[in-house]
Amino acid sequence: MKLFERTFLSVGLLVGLAGACSSNDEGSGGGDAGSGGRDGTGGSAGDNGSAGDNGSAGDNGSAGDNGSAGENGSVGGQSTLAGVVSVVKMLYDAVEAGEDVSPHIEAVLEAFGIPVLADDDIASAQARIEAGVPFVTTRIVTHMAEAYARMSLVDADGFAAGLVEQGVKLAPERNINGNRLDGDFLGMLVYSFSAAGSQPDVPLLPGYVLTAFVHELGQERARRSSSSPADPRWGDGRLGPLEFTLLSSTIFSKPATLALGTRSLTSKGIQFRSNPASDFIKDLIKDMIQDEGTSVLQDAVEVPLDKGDAAKVSVCGSLILYGHKVSVTTSEKLLWHKPKAPNSTTLTLTLTFEDDWYDGWAQEVIGHATSAATGCDLPHKGPIEGKSIEWDVSSGLEGHGYFDVAQQVTDDNGKANATWRTATDNEPAACQVLENQHAAVGAIEAVVSGLLPGWSTVETIVTALNPETGGQGDVPLTVLYYDAATDDPCHSE
C-alpha cells in the first residue's frame, strides 16, 4: 500500500539561501572522525569525536575526516539541500513500508536541538520550561510515529490562525502594506527562508536548514499524493507531525540552550514492522542535517509570552494534539446505488485521550494552575465527551449519497454515530451490465473541533487524502453504480 492511499487524520491547530555554515564556540570539538554540533544538541561525545560545552559528536562526526561532501548530502559537516531532500525521502519511504519512524523523528528533532526526554525525567523538563526552550518526550515521539502511520496532518491555515489567537504577530519589518499573519503569509515566509533555488550541494546558512526541511516535507508529501503541481508554500496546505512540532518549537522557543540526555524509543501503540537498523538510521540522519532550533523564522514574528509560557505552548501543543486518538469505523465498506443492496453504512467515531499526563507529570512540569495563555488544560486519560462533530465525505463520493442521521456531539463514551445512504440509480435494467459499472472511491470525513483549550481553530478531520486512487485505510468506502453513455442502445431497450 502506498503512503497516501490510506486514511489519515488532519488537525487544524495553533500551534533559497545558501552560504557557509559552522557551529558556534560552545558547540565545537574534535576527534578522529568528526566534531561536535551546535548548542542544544546534547553534551556527550562518542568514541570517535569530542564535544564542546553544549555540543555532541556522533560515531560518524559531522566534520573532520568524514565530513567531506558525498552521497550523504553534507559538505564538511554543513547541511545542504541534497541532505535535506535525502532525509525527507528516507522518512516517507519508511512510512510507506510500514516501519516505525520513531528513530527518524528522534534524529531529526535532536539535529535541530530539540532533545527527547524520558517520560519520567521531570527535572530536565522543568529546567527546559524555565529556560524557555522546547523538548519532547519519548511518548510524544511514539505518538508522532503513530500519527505518520495514520497520516495525521495539521491544517496550515488553522495553525497560523491559532498563532494569531495566541497573540503572535508579524515583526514590524514584515508588517507592511497590510500584511497579516495567516496561512498564506506564514507559508510564504517558510518558502522564502527555505532552500528554494539553492544548488543541491551548496551548504545552507545557519538557521535556514529547519525552514528548508519543513518546506521539503510538504513538497515531497504533495508530490507523492497527487499528480497536480504542489503549492510552492505548503505543498498540500497541511503540516505533518514533524512540521507541526518544528514550527511550533522554533516560533515559541527563546534563544537558550541546555545539554540534556535522551533515551531510546520503544513504540507501544500501532504495531510496526521491526526496524533493526534504528541506530544506523539516527546516525545517518544526524550526519545529513543539523541546525539550530532557533531558526530565522523567529525574527519574522513576535510572541507576546514570557519564555516559560511560550515553552509551555510548544510542549503542550504536541502533548494534547498527539495524545488524542480519533478512529472511525463503518459497518459496510462496499455499497451500491439504490435499489441494489447494501446501500447504507453506519459509522461510529470514537474520540479518546491516550495518555495520563494530567496526574503527576503535568502538575510538576506545567504547574497546578496553568496560564490561560498556554492553553495547556490536559484531558484525563479515556473517552472525550462533548466535542462537536461535523460529518462529510471526500470528493470522490460527492453526489453518490447523503447523511440522514448524524450525531453532532461525542457522548460520555467519546462516541458519535452517523448513517450514510447512497443515491438511487436511474439507469434502466438493460443498461445495468458489467461494462457500464463504475466505482466511486473515497472515505467518510469527520471533523472534531474544540480539542485544545484556548485554540478555537483546532479541528480534527478523518478522511482520505487521495480518494480517487482507490485509497485504503481505516474507513475507506467504495460505491458501485451504473452509468451508460447517452447514446447507448440500452436506453431504448
Buried (B, 14 or more C-beta within 10 A) or exposed (E): EEBBBBBBBBBBBBBBBBEEBEBBEBBBBBBEBBBBBBBBBBBBBBEBBBBBBBBBBBBBBBBBEBBEBEEBBBBBBBBBBBBBBBBBEBBBBBBBEBBBBBBBBBBBBBBBBBBBBBBEBBEBBBBBBEBBBBBBBBBBBBBBBBBBBBBBBBBBBBBBBBBBBBEBBBEEEBBEEEEEBBBBBBBBBBBBBBBBEBEEBBBBBBBBBBBBBBBBBBBBBBBBBBEEEBBBBBBBBBBBBBBBBBBBBBBBBBBBBBBBEBBEBEBEBBEBEEBEEBEEBBBBBBBBBBBBBBBBBBEBBBBEBEBBBBBBBBBBBBBBBBBBBBBBBBEBBEBBBBEBEEBBBEBBBBBBBBBBBBEEBBBEBBBEEBBEBBBBBBBEBEBBBEBEBEBBBBBBBEEBBEBEEBBEEBEEEBBBBBBBBBBEBEBEEBBBEEEBEEEBBBBBBBBBBBBBBBBBBBBBBBBBBBBBBBBBBBBBBBBBBBEBEEEBEBEEE
